[in-house]
């Protein structure tokens, strides 16, 4: 899996167009290290090129976002930090995962 992120507080980032291959442990650590600052985000790109990204909204509130360029929108759901971690582990452990049914599609 590959990750990308931007932390505006620390000016630390990995660009989405140049993601980095990391194992699950490093991925979780990098998500953990992201500061709680508005608009910080972190994402995964799966081997089949599906993107899952998380945008920090507020304390323990993240927007999970799965863009679908073909449909010109994203599947989204608000999650807690712990729910984000569970989803990251799920994606890493099941390379053929599907978009969860409780995510809502929102056009761009």
Secondary structure, DSSP 8 states (H G I E B T S, - for coil): -EEEEEETTTTEEE-GGG-EE--HHHHHHHHHHS---TT-EEEEE-TT--EEEEEEEETTEEEEEEEETTTTEEEEEEE-HHHHHHHHHHHHH-TT----TT-EEEE-
